[in-house]
Amino acid sequence: MRSADRPAPTGVDLERLDATIARGFGEAAESATADNLAVVVTHRGALVAERYGPGVGPDTTLISWSMAK
């Protein structure tokens, strides 16, 4: 689900967040890579945005190394 589908918490610029996520998935001209499979963004403990690549969903197990700590 893209961030635009959720209410914006105070202090979160959803347009900027959506643009950043799009770059991470190779959807913007300045994107260096499109290697991301999933992105989940939280702000002060609340889910703000989530996005999944093809064949990936919220129940897909992914290797996350240090970022899952």
Beta strands, then each sheet from edge to edge (+ up, - down):
strand 1: 38-43
strand 2: 46-52
sheet 1: 1+ 2-
end
